[in-house]
């Protein structure tokens, strides 16, 4: 599995229909209409996220 940055993950989520609902510090919170789940993405500049996150 290849690691990606938080910024890249945010872009992918938006392409899949997830909407940015809040930014709390360095974490971007995404929600999708019709779903209860929330996804919190840590965005720390261009640093890659750890595998498994």
Phi, psi and omega in degrees: 000139182264138179276150179227164180278163177298322178299318180293320178297320177300316180297317179296318179298317180296323177295332181268007175098003178281143182248137177287119182254332183201154172234118180242099184068241180258012181251128177259129183253124181246144174225157179236132180305135179085003180233149179274335186294149172236147176239125178253122184246121175284124180245104182242073182062226181263012182292142178284148175282153179286148179301135179099348179287000000 
